[in-house]
């Protein structure tokens, strides 16, 4: 049974998530899309704006699905599966539109921690929308706005038609999240090929995007930043596992996303890993090719991470 691909739309208030979702549903494509949206208040407004092109719209109200103690999202996911199995609906893709004040972390963890949800759904990627007009002020004032960017597999810069030059903002976004490509979007118009099948939560070698890698300490304007660690020597698997366990035990609550490709000594294949907060997975990838120079690349995105300590820990793995 093919798992249902899940795309999470996040972004601060007014970034244009509902506009994008409406465009996604009304484009000509072969997807059967179901939608879960989260709103505050007793009356669901967004579902009226989206229209009737979704296979089913499930609206979660009076509470934020980012709350880790709430089972509302899990119940909605299971209800959709029940309707699918009964033949009441047909869909092959799910889009979750988060409220502008939602922390994506607990939402993502639902797809790692529930047995049935893990089997039937495949978390494809997180799309974060950023309002180019107001983002600078939001990033300064609300740590949540930075957190939403830190989780992203794709960053969509909206309202660029009225914001003017966004070079400074783009550079800041890249310091927060070095692994997510940035696209400009006007009125929600964008090719779905850029948003779907991002493989953001698959174990693969695309650890960071092909852009300058920010290996210096980020500017103090961001509490959330990216740390990219690269080294060209093999490491012992137990030793690197110990480093990762120490990192998670001390800073798991501050880690948003992390991903890596490792050169393990005495092993012919590359080791890939990726995780969200405390939950992570790792597996052996393809063998190193004869014309390939082995090496390791790791990217950590988090809140006030101890960059010097992290770099020193991995540097200590080099065998003299």
Buried (B, 14 or more C-beta within 10 A) or exposed (E): EEBBBBBBBBBBEBBBBBBBBBBBBEBEEEBBBBBBBBBEEEEBEBBEEBEEBBBBBBBBBEEBBBBEEBEBBBEBBBEBBEBBEEEEBEBBBBBBBBBBBBBBBBBBBBBBBBEEBBEBBBBBBBBBBBBBBBBBEBBEEBBBBBBBBBBBBBBBBBBBEEBEEBEEBBEBBBBBBBBBBBBBBBEBEBEBEBBBBBEBBBBEEEBBBEEEBBEEEBEEEBBBBBBBBBBEEBBEBEBBEEBBEEBBEEBBEBBBBBBBBBBBEEBEEBBBBBBBBBBBEBEEBEEBEEEEEBBBBBBBBBBEBBBEEBBEBBEEBEEE
